[in-house]
Amino acid sequence: MKNYLCLLAVLFLYATASSQNSLTGNITSKNTNDPISATVYIPQLEKGTVADFDGNYTINNIPDGNYNVVFSSLGYASVSRKLSFTNRETVTENLQLQESAVEMEEVIISTPFHKLQSDNVMKVERVSTDELRASGAVTLAEGINTIAGVNIISTGTGIGKPVIRGLSSNRVLTYAQGVRLENQQFGDEHGLGINEAGIESVEVIKGPASLLYGSDALGGVLYLNPEKFALTGETQADLSSSYFSNTLGTSTNLGIKTSGEKLKFLARGAYASFSDYKSGAAYRVTNSRFNEKDFKAGVQYSGIAFKSTLRYNYNRSNIGIPEEIGVQSRSKDLELPFQEIDNHILSIENTLFFNNSSLDVKAGYLFNDRREFEDEPDVAALRLKLNTFNYDLKYHLPQLGNFETIVGVQGMFQNNKNEGEEILIPDAKTTDVGVLATSHYHLEKVDLQAGVRLDTRKINSEAAGSPMDQDYIEALDKSFTSFTAALGAKMDLVEKFSVRINLASGFRAPNLAELTSEGVHEGTNRYERGNSSLTNEQNFQADLALEYRNEHIEFFANGFYNAVNNYIYLAPTNEIIDNTAVYNYLQDNAALYGGEFGFHLHPHPLDWLHLESSFETVTGKLDDNGYLPLSPANSVRNTFRVEFADGNARKASSAFITLENTFDQNNVSIFETRTAGYSLVSAGVESSFTLNKILLKVGLNGTNLTNKQYVSHLSRFKLDNILNMGRSINVNLKVEI
């Protein structure tokens, strides 16, 4: 204990004795030399400012070290500069930004070196939640369905599970507030459990990310970036509300944030309520209604050599479980059966800045309380309590020439407890430990990145039930170990044309349900039998990404081949127990391949005109030539969009129309049926106005405007031939002060 206190004292003395640096300069247009009121931001410090009307800016209290500084403004190409700060110096960086029709680039947070996408070795998809909301998405899960290569397994409108290039469930890891989200994601009918309010953007890593995140990142990562704190000296408040005609739903959230020189604070609350959704055939899907409460808060202290951020999120979701088309109702009161889920996320991130290096220490506590009510509204037939503690330590070594290196250790302690009559998975404890090292090497036209990692996972479960019963679950004591590696390169072969090549391995330890299940899973109408002899899933993916962009057009082509050894899947048997078909967990080698291709036309000088098109395809097969279940169908998305420049009172306006063509899905597993293709039309308009210091945003959009009757191949209602949502007209209002 004495040693610990001495260490804290040394760190405190170091922080108070460290020097203070400043960054100042002027930003102008390269084309006209006019000043630009651009944003200047240091991602690692989460510190920034906006240049004044003369283009001048200043940022104070910068610790010693080397930092990427990003300069960005709408209508100009973003620029990242690596700047060094030492010995109380004032660094002057004058910059000229080049006009560009390309959307403003943001820093990618989900990869370790926090670079702009154009400088990143890995291709990462990034989209803001404002864009998802403008598209008419009811929930965050539904919104990510618009990203090329990303789909969702849906249970009506209330539940959506992300699918990345054909892989889902425990093969896709979700991060929120910088920590891994754990909420019993093994279940098909278990959604994200997080509200889009207070989420600024979504980043998607498509492919093995075990090097960075360990087990369960075999298929990719969904990284949810929380909203930033206000810039120094600013106080902001906003109120937004949306109405969805199809579900008679409303969603409202209120936020406030304020920042001083060192201390920052924010808070946001949200409430949403929806009735049963109406299909294209005009019937409502009984008990597909749901409601959600969400609260987020954060506080940050940023000193000379120390930064600490504490965030908290509480989410309560009440979700109806449809069983059949019954009484038609517009009520929002839940009927039996329904789920009631509480999610708590408490995270803290500390960064210590040394002369030429830094130490990041993250920790998170998550509590998931999942209750399912079947016969009585006050007595949970199923109740699972999941307590998870995550930690993540990364040391950014002093930069050696063009080498940036990070070493780290990550881990998790998890406890699962049953408190209901039904038992899906037994009481169990899970422990993860992983160590990693990764380096980035930068040359003028080539960036290289490589890394290695070693992980171990230990699962101990208790016996459940009586040894005399058919659904008895034996105790389990298993350990899983894996070594993973990744190597990637980004090359600017010729001007405006870049190539990314990434080779990566990943792994996933079998989850508790796959190892121990023995009983009826009511949510999926299956009797599931686990397999305690399952081993690690291990995969290797090769990814090639080509990108060309100039002032008129952007083109991209991403192809991948993903070989998965010991792929775990559910297979039906001829056995019937309790009038329910029995499914066994089995393993076989599998392969997935496909990609995303598209272009974005924005002819100069018609910068307000945009034509976007993308095509995505994925095929998954087992070694016995059978197709993998729940593989998304091929699709094409075409969007025509216009954006108008700032006016006096009208700050900005935009309009879009999108046609999405989903093809027939004929590549189905032996216990699936084929799904017919369909075409959906959506459109919308949005404008923002300034009244003194108040910003008003008004949006109107519509989804499935032709009221198409269709069933998605990834809908869990497909077996019952229940259609997806029909036409919906949606209104969005937002006020910012």
N, C-alpha and C positions, 0 to 999 in steps of 0.2 A: 504493500500500500504506500509506503514511504517513497519507493522508487517511482510509483505512478504520480504522486503529488509533485515530486521533484521535476518529472518530465513536463507536467502541466505548467509549473512555474517557469521553467526554461522557455517553453513555447510562448508564454505570456510576455516574458521579458524581451524575447526576440521580436514579437509582434509590435511592442511599444517602441522598440529601438530602431525598427526598420525605417528605411527612408521612404519619402513620398515623392512620386513622380507625376508629371502632367503631360498631356497630349494636346496640342493645339494646331491650328492650321486653317486653310481656306479651301473651299470646294467650288469649282466653276465648271461650266460646260466646255468640253473640248471643241464643240462646233461653233459656239457663239461667244465664249468667254463670259457669259452671264453667270452670276452667282447662283448656286443651287442650295436650297434648304434641305440637304440630305441628312439621313440618319447615320450616325457613327456609333458602332457597337463593338464591344469586346466580349465575345461569347463566353470565354473561360471565366471572366469576372462578372458576367451578367451586368455590365455597366455600359452606359451609353448616353448619347445626347442627340439633339437635333440642331443642325447649323442654323444660324439666324438668317434673316433675309439678305444679308450681305455675304452669306456663305461661310461666315466665321464660326468656329466651334472650339470648345475647351472641355477636356475631361480631367478631373483631378483625382487624387488619392489612388494612383496606380502603383501596385507593388512592383518591386524589382522582378525582372524576368522577361521572357520572350513571349509575345502574344500575337495572335491573329486579330487584326482590326479590320472590320468589314464596313465599307462605305456603300450605301445603297439609296436609291431614289427611284420612284415610279417613272418609267420612260427612259431609264438609263441602265447600262450594264453594271451589275454589282462588281466591286473590286475588293479583294482581300490582300492586305499587306502584313508581312511578318515584321514587327517592330520590337526593338530591345529597349528596356528601361533600367537604368542603374543610377545610384548615387544622387538622388534628388534632382534629376535632370528634367528639363522641359523639352520634349521631343516635338519638333515641328514637321508636320506632314501636309503639304499642299498638294491637292489632287485635282485632276481634270477628269470628269466622267464622260464616257462616250454614249451618245444617244443610241437607244436600242428598242426595237419593238418586242424583244423577248421579255417575258415576265421577270420581275425582280427576283433574283436568286436569294435563297436563305441558307444559313449555316445548317449543316446536317448534324444533329445531336446524337443519333443512334450509333454512329461510328466513332471510334475512340479519339480521332485527332481533330474533330470539329472543323471541317473545311466546307467551303462552298461545294455544291454538287459538281460544278465544272472542274474542281480540283480533287474530287474524291475518287479513290481507286474502285470502290464498290458503287454500283448503280443503285441508288436508293430513291424510291418514289416518295414524294412529299406533297401533301395537299392540305390546305387550311380548312378548318371546320366551317368558316364562312362560306367557302365554295361548296362544301357538302350541304349546308343548309339551303343555299340558293338553288341547289338542284332538286329540292323537294323531299329530301330524305327525312323520314320520320324519326329515325334513331341513328346513333353513331355507327352501329353495325351495318345498317342499310346504306349509309353514306359511303363507306369504304368499298362497297360493291361497284362503285363507278371507277375505281382505279384499275388500270389494265393489269391482268394477272391476279387480281384479287376478287373473290366471290364470297358468298355467305351461305351457310346451311341455315335455313329459316324455319321457325315454328311460328307462323303468323307474322305479325308486325312487332311483337314484343320481345322475341328472342332471335338473335342472329349470332352465328359462330363464324369467325373468319376462316377462309380457305385461301391458301397461297399456293398457286401453281399445283392444285390438286391435292394438297396436304392440309390437314386441319386438326382440330381437337388438341391433344397434348403434343402434337408435332409443330404447333405454332405457338410461340411464346408472346405474351402481351406484357408490355412495360407501361406503368403509369407512375408519375411522380418520381421517375428514375429508379423504381424498384419493380421486381417481377410480380405480376398480379397472379394470385393464387385463389381460386374460387370454385374448386371442384370442376375444373374445365373438362374432365373426362366425359361428361354426359352430353349427348347430342342435344338435349333440351336445356342445357345450361348456357346462358348468354354471357355477354361481357361483364355485366354488373357495374357499369360505369356510365355516367351521363356526359354528353358532349359539352355541357356548360362548364366553362373553365378549362376546356381543352383548346389550345391554340391551333395545333396542327397535328397531323398524323404522318408518321414516316413508316415505310414498309421496306424491310430487307427481304428480298425474294431469293431464298436459298439458304444453305446451312450457315448458321451463325453461332454454332457451338463454341467456336474460338472465343467469342465475346461474351456469350451468355450461358454456356453449358448445356445440360440436358434440356430437352423440350424445345430447343431452337433448331431442331433438325430440318424443319421445313421453312423456317423464316421467323421474322419478328415483326410484330405490330407495336410500334413505339409511339405512345401518346404524349405529346409535349404539353405540359401545363402552361397556362397563360403567363406571360412575362409580368414582372412587377413594373410599375410606372417608372418613367425616367426621373432622374434626380430633380427634386423641387416641384414635381407635378402631383396633382390630385385629380382623379378621374372617377366618374360614376356612369353606369349605363343600365338601361332597362330594355329588355327585348321580349317580344311575345309573338307566337306563331299560332295560326289556326289551320287545321287540316280538315277539309270538307268530308272526305271519305269516312274517317273515323270519328267525325265530330270532335276531334281532339284539339287540345290546347297545350302549349308549352311556354312557360314564362320563366325568365331568370333575371336576377338583379345582382349587380356587382359593384364594388367600390374598391379603390386602391389609392394609396398615397405613399410617397417616397421622400425621405430626407437625404442628406449626404451619405449617411451610413445605415440608417434603419429604414426598412420598407415593409409595407403591410398590404394585404389584399384579402377580400372575402367575397364569396358568391353563393347565392342560394337559388335553387331551381325546383319547379314543380311541373309535372306533365300528367295528363289524364286523357285516356282514349277509350272509346266504346268499340264494339265489335266492328271489324273492317268489312266493307262491302266488296264482293267479288265483281268481276265483269258481267256475271249472270244476274246481278242485282240482289242476290241473297247475302245476308250477313252471316259471318262465320261465328257461330254461337260460342261465347266465352273466350274470344280472342282479345278481349279488352284487357287493359293494364294501366297502372299508374306508377309514378316514380317521384321520389323526393331525393334531393341531392344538396349537399352543403360542402363547400370547399373553402379553406382558409390557409393563409401562408404568411410567414414573417421571415425577413432576411436581414442579417447584419453583415455589412461589408466594411471591414477595416483595412488597414494598410497592408497587413500580411496574412489576413485571416478572413474567410467568408463562410457564413453558416446560413443554411436555409431550412426552415422547418415548415412542412406542409401536412394538412390533414384533410381527409375526404370521408364523408359519411353518405352512403347511398341506401335507400330503402326501395325495393322494387316489389310490387304486387302484380303477379302475372297469372291470368287465367289459362287453364289447360283445356283446349277444345277437344272434344271427344266425338261429336257428331253435329250435323246441322239440325238445330232444334228450334226453340221459340225465337222468333225474330224480335230483337230488342235494340233500343238505342241507349239502354242503361249503361252506366259506367261502374255500377256496383258488381264486384266479383261474385261469380257463382262457383260452387264446388265442381271439380277439384281446382285448386289454385296453389301457386307458389308464393311464399313470402320470404324475401331474402334481404339480409342486412350485410353490407360490406363496410368495413372500416379500414382505412389506409393511413397510417402515420409514418412519415418519412423524414429523415434528417440527412442533409448533405453538408459536409464540412470540407473546405479546401484550405490547406496551408501552403502559402507561397514562400519559396526560398529564393536564393539569388538567381539560379538558372534552372530550377526544378520546382515541382509541386506535388503534393500528396492529396488525393481525393479519398474521403472516407464517407461512404453512404451506408445507412442502415434503415430498415423498414420493418414495421410491425403491421401485420394484416390479420383481421378477424372476419371470417365468413360464417354467417349463421343462416343455413338453408333449411327452410321448413316447407313441407308439402301437406296440404289439408285435403283429405279425400271424402270422409263421411261426416265429419263435424267441423264447423268453422273455427272452433276454439281449441281443438285438440289436434296437434300435428301427428300424422301417421308416420312421417319421416322427418327426422331432424338431425342434421349433420353440422357439427361445430368444428371449424378448421382454424387453428392458430398457426401463423407462420412468422418467423423472424428471418429476414434476409440481411446479409452484409456484403459490402463490395469495397475493397481497398485497392487503389491504383496509384502507383508512383510514376510520375512523368520524369524520367531521368534527364539530366542536363543534355541539351542538344549537342551532338558531336558532329560538326560539319553539317552535312545535309541529312544526317540521321536523327529521327525522333523515335524514342523507344519508351514503351510502357510495360511495366511488370505489375502483376496484381494477384490478389487472392479473392475468391468469391465463395459464398456458402449460404446454406439455408438449414434452419431447424423447423420442423413442422410436426404438428400433433393433430390427428383427426379423432373426433369423439362422437359417438352415436348417443342420442337421447330420445329417439322415437321407437315405436314398436317395430317398424320395418327396418331392415338392415340391408343396405346396398353394398357397402364396403365396411370392413371391420375397423375397430379402433386401431390406430397405427401411429408410429413415429417414423419420420423420414429425415435423414441427415445428408446434406450435400457439402462437398468441399472441392474446389477447383483452383488450380494455379495456372497462370498464363503469362506469356511474354509476346509482344508484338512490336514491330518496327516499321517505320515509314521512311523511304529514301526518296528525296526529291532532286530531280534534274530539270533542266529547262523545258524539255519536251517529254520527259518520262517520269512517272511516279511509280515506285514499287512498294509493296506492302507484304509482309509475311509474319506468321505467328504460329506458336505451338501452345498446346494446353493439355493438362492432365486432370481428369475428374474421377471422383468416386461418389457413389450414392449407396446409402444403407437404409433398408426398410425393415422395420420390426412391427409385426401386427399380432394382435391377440386373437385367440379363438373366439368364434361367435356361434351361439346356438348350442344345441345338445348333440353329442356324437351320434345319437340315435335318430336324429332328424335328417331328412334328405337334403335340406339346405344348410347343413352344418358347414362352417368354414374353419379350416384348420389354422393354427398359428403359423406365422411365416417369419423367417429370418434370412434375408437375402442381401447380398452386396453386388454392386455393379461398378465396373471400372472401365474407363475409355480414354484413349489418346486421340486428339484431333489436331489438325493443322490446316493452314490456309496460305495461299500464295496468289497475289494479284498484281496486275500492272495496268496502268493507264498511259496510253501513248498518243501524242498529237502527231499523227503521221504527216499530214499536210495541213495547211492553214484551214481552220474551221472544221476539220474532220478528226475525230478521236475514236480510239479503240480501247475497250476495257476487256481484259481477260482475267477471269477469276477461277481458281481451282480450290475447292474447299471440301473438307470432310466434316461430318457431324454425327451426333449420336443421340439416342433417346433410350433411357431406361424404361422398361415397362411400368405402367402405372398400377396403382393399387387395385383398380377395378379389373384390369386385364389379368392380374395375378390371382385374385382371390374371389371374384364374383361367384355367387351360388344362389340364384333366386330370380324372381320376376322383377324386372325393371319396368315399373308401371309407365314411366315416361316414354318408353320405346316399344312397349307391348311385346317384350321378348323375355324369355327365361335365359339369362346369360350365365355361362359356366366359365370361370377363370381357369388359367393354366399356370401353375406355380413354376413350371420348368421353362417359361419364356426367358429369352436372353435379350441383350441390347439390340436395338435397331442401329445399324451403322450405315452411313451413306457417303457417297462421293459425288459431287456435282461439278461439272464443267460449264462455265457460263461465258458467253461471248456477247458483248454489247457494242454496237456501232452507232455513232452519232455524228450527224452533220448539221451545222447551223450557220446561217448568214442572216442578213437583215431582212430577207424575204421568206425564208423557209427553214424549218427544222425537220429532220428525218431521224428516226431511230429504228433499230432492229436488234432485238434481244433474243438470243436462242440459248437453250439449256438442255443438258442431259443429266438426269439424276438417277443413279443406281443405288437402291436401298437393299441392303442385306438384312434378312430376318424381319421383313415387314410384318407387323402384327395386324390381323384383321379378324372380323367376326364372320363365321360361316354357319349357315343353317344346317341342322341335322334332320333326321326323320322322326325324332323323338318329340313327344308332347308331354308337358308337365303342367298341371293346374290349368288345362285348356289353353296353354300358351306354347308356341313353338320354341324349341331349345336351340340356342346358338352357342357354338364353342369358339374360344379364342385360339387361333392357329398362327403359324409363321411360315413365310415363304419369301424368297428373293423377289424383288420387284424393280421396275424401271419406269420413270416418268420422263417425258420429253415434250418439247414444244417451245413456245416463246410469245413475245409481243412485238408487234410491228406497227408503225404509224408515222404520221407527219403532221406538221402544224404550219399552215400557210398564213403569213401575215405580210402582204405585199407593201413595200415602202414606196411612196409616202402614205399609203392608206393604212396607217398604223392601227386604226380603229376596227379594221376588218380582220376576222380570224376564221379559218376553216381548219378543224381538227378532225383527224380520223385515226382510229386504232383498231387492230385486229389481235385477238388473243386465242391461243390454242394450247391444249394440254392433253396428252394421252398417257394413261397409266396402265401397265400390264404386270401381272404376276408371271413367274417363270413358266407356269403351266399354260401360258397364253390366255388365261382368263383376264378380263379387264378389272381394274380396281373399282370398288364401289364409290359412289358420290364424287365422280369426276365431273367438273363443270363442262358444259357444252361450249363449242367454239362460238365466238361472237364478234360482231363488228359494231363499233360505235362511231357515228358521224355527228359532229356538232358544228353548227354555223353560229358565230357569236360576233356581236359588235360592241365596242366600248368607246365612249365618247369622252373627249378631254374635259378638263376642269372648266367650269363656267364661273360666273360671279356668285350667285346664290346656289346654283346647282353645282355640286362639287364633282360628281361623276354619275354616269348612267351606263347601263349595259342591258343587253337582251340576247337570248339564245334560243335555239331550237335544236333538239337532239333526236336522232333516229337510231335506236339500238336494235340490231338484228341478231337474234340467237338462233343458231342452227339446230336441226334435229340432233338429239343425242342417241346414237345407235350403238356406241361403244359402252355397253353396260355389263355389270357383273352377272353371275349366274342367278342371283336372287333379286335382280332389278328388272324393271321393264323399260322399254324405250320411251323417250319423251319427244313430243313434237316441237318443232321450232315455233318462234313467234317474233313479232316486231312491235316495239313500243315507242311511242312518240311522247316527248316531254318538251316543255318550253317555259320561258320565264322572262320577266323584266325586273330591273332593280335600279333605283336612283337614290342618291344621297344629297341632302341639302344642308347648308349652313345658315343658321339664324343666330347672329351674334356669335357666341361661343358654344352654341348647341348644334350638334350634328344629328340629323334625322335621316334614317335609312328606311326606305319603303320597298318591299319586294312582293311580286305576285308570280307564282309559278304553278304549273300543272303537270302531273305525272299520269302516264297511261291515258293520254287524252282521247284516244279512240275507244276507250273502255274495252280493251281486248280481253277475251276470255282465254286464259292460259294457265298452265301449271309449270313451275320451274322444276328442273330435274333435281335441284338441291332443296326443294321444299319437303319437309317432313310430313306434310299433308297430302303428298302425292299418292300414297298408298290408299287413301280414302277418297281420291279423286276430288279433293277440295281445291277450288281455284285460288290463284293469287289475287292480290288487291286490284280493284278496278280503278276507274278514273278518280283523281283527287285534285281539287283546286285549293291551293295553299296561299296564305297571306302572312308575310313577315314584317314586323315593325321593330325598329330599334332606335333608341334615343341615347346619345352619348353627350356627357357634359365634361 
